């Protein structure tokens, strides 16, 4: 247990009069609140919300960035640890995308969102 801080004469008299020592509670209340503008940037960084927001944006702009022939058969399912998971409706289109269009799709997404958000793409039939 940490040592109890020395209390002032006023605090000792109040504690004796109340019959209970509330010094720690009063000290906790005395700590001033910080402004939201000071707290939010560090909170966003700790929760990694900037990267999560970018991941959510991938699904929104997928249809605008990628060829309509591909988007008709493939849709993003999510991003996890820098990998974009894409669901393709059949194996023929999976083969087409993986063989001929994977690099183009990856480059377009990396140009839009950055290489840290999307490092690779995983296609699955679903």
C-alpha positions as CSV (number, residue, x, y, z in Angstrom):
1,X,0.0,0.0,0.0
2,X,1.3,3.5,-0.8
3,X,2.0,5.7,2.1
4,X,-0.8,8.0,3.1
5,X,-0.2,11.6,2.2
6,X,0.1,14.1,5.0
7,X,-3.1,15.9,5.6
8,X,-3.5,19.5,6.6
9,X,-4.9,20.6,9.9
10,X,-8.1,21.5,8.2
11,X,-8.5,18.1,6.7
12,X,-7.7,16.4,10.0
13,X,-10.4,18.5,11.8
14,X,-13.0,17.8,9.1
15,X,-12.2,14.0,9.2
16,X,-12.6,14.0,13.0
17,X,-15.8,16.0,12.9
18,X,-17.3,13.8,10.1
19,X,-16.1,10.6,11.7
20,X,-14.6,9.4,8.4
21,X,-11.6,10.5,6.3
22,X,-12.8,11.6,2.9
23,X,-9.5,13.2,1.8
24,X,-8.9,10.8,-1.1
25,X,-12.4,11.5,-2.5
26,X,-12.0,15.2,-2.1
27,X,-8.7,15.1,-3.9
28,X,-10.2,13.1,-6.7
29,X,-12.9,15.7,-7.2
30,X,-10.3,18.5,-7.1
31,X,-8.6,17.2,-10.3
32,X,-9.8,19.4,-13.1
33,X,-11.3,17.9,-16.2
34,X,-9.4,18.3,-19.4
35,X,-10.9,19.8,-22.5
36,X,-12.2,17.4,-25.2
37,X,-9.9,18.9,-27.8
38,X,-6.9,17.9,-25.6
39,X,-8.1,14.3,-25.1
40,X,-9.6,13.3,-28.5
41,X,-6.5,13.1,-30.6
42,X,-4.7,10.7,-28.3
43,X,-8.0,8.7,-27.9
44,X,-8.3,8.4,-31.6
45,X,-4.7,7.2,-31.9
46,X,-5.1,4.7,-29.0
47,X,-8.3,3.2,-30.5
48,X,-6.8,3.3,-34.1
49,X,-10.0,4.9,-35.3
50,X,-8.2,6.6,-38.2
51,X,-7.2,3.3,-39.8
52,X,-10.6,1.8,-39.0
53,X,-12.3,4.7,-40.7
54,X,-10.1,4.2,-43.8
55,X,-11.0,0.5,-43.8
56,X,-14.7,1.4,-43.8
57,X,-14.2,3.8,-46.7
58,X,-12.9,1.0,-48.9
59,X,-16.3,-0.6,-49.0
60,X,-17.9,2.8,-49.9
61,X,-15.6,3.7,-52.8
62,X,-15.0,0.1,-54.1
63,X,-17.6,0.6,-56.9
64,X,-16.0,3.9,-58.0
65,X,-12.4,2.7,-58.1
66,X,-12.8,-0.7,-59.6
67,X,-14.0,-1.7,-63.1
68,X,-17.8,-2.2,-63.1
69,X,-17.3,-5.7,-64.7
70,X,-15.4,-6.7,-61.6
71,X,-17.6,-5.0,-59.1
72,X,-20.6,-6.8,-60.5
73,X,-19.0,-10.1,-59.3
74,X,-16.8,-9.1,-56.4
75,X,-17.4,-7.0,-53.3
76,X,-15.2,-6.3,-50.3
77,X,-16.0,-8.1,-47.1
78,X,-13.7,-6.3,-44.8
79,X,-10.1,-5.4,-43.9
80,X,-8.1,-7.0,-41.2
81,X,-4.4,-6.4,-40.4
82,X,-3.8,-4.8,-43.8
83,X,-5.5,-7.5,-45.8
84,X,-8.6,-6.7,-47.8
85,X,-10.9,-9.7,-48.0
86,X,-13.0,-9.8,-51.2
87,X,-15.9,-12.1,-51.9
88,X,-16.3,-13.2,-55.5
89,X,-19.6,-14.8,-56.7
90,X,-18.1,-17.7,-58.7
91,X,-14.9,-19.5,-59.4
92,X,-14.6,-18.3,-63.1
93,X,-14.5,-14.7,-61.9
94,X,-12.2,-15.6,-59.1
95,X,-9.7,-17.0,-61.6
96,X,-10.1,-14.0,-63.9
97,X,-9.5,-11.5,-61.0
98,X,-6.6,-13.4,-59.4
99,X,-4.8,-14.0,-62.7
100,X,-5.3,-10.7,-64.6
101,X,-6.7,-8.0,-62.3
102,X,-5.3,-8.4,-58.8
103,X,-2.3,-6.2,-59.3
104,X,-4.4,-3.4,-60.9
105,X,-7.0,-3.5,-58.1
106,X,-4.3,-3.5,-55.4
107,X,-2.5,-0.5,-57.0
108,X,-5.7,1.5,-57.2
109,X,-6.7,0.8,-53.6
110,X,-3.2,1.6,-52.4
111,X,-3.1,4.8,-54.3
112,X,-6.3,5.9,-52.7
113,X,-5.9,4.6,-49.2
114,X,-2.2,4.1,-48.7
115,X,0.0,1.0,-48.5
116,X,-0.4,0.9,-44.7
117,X,-4.2,0.4,-44.9
118,X,-4.2,-2.2,-47.7
119,X,-1.1,-4.3,-48.0
120,X,-2.6,-7.3,-49.8
121,X,-5.9,-8.7,-51.1
122,X,-7.4,-12.1,-50.5
123,X,-10.2,-13.3,-52.8
124,X,-12.7,-16.0,-51.9
125,X,-15.7,-17.5,-53.5
126,X,-18.7,-16.9,-51.5
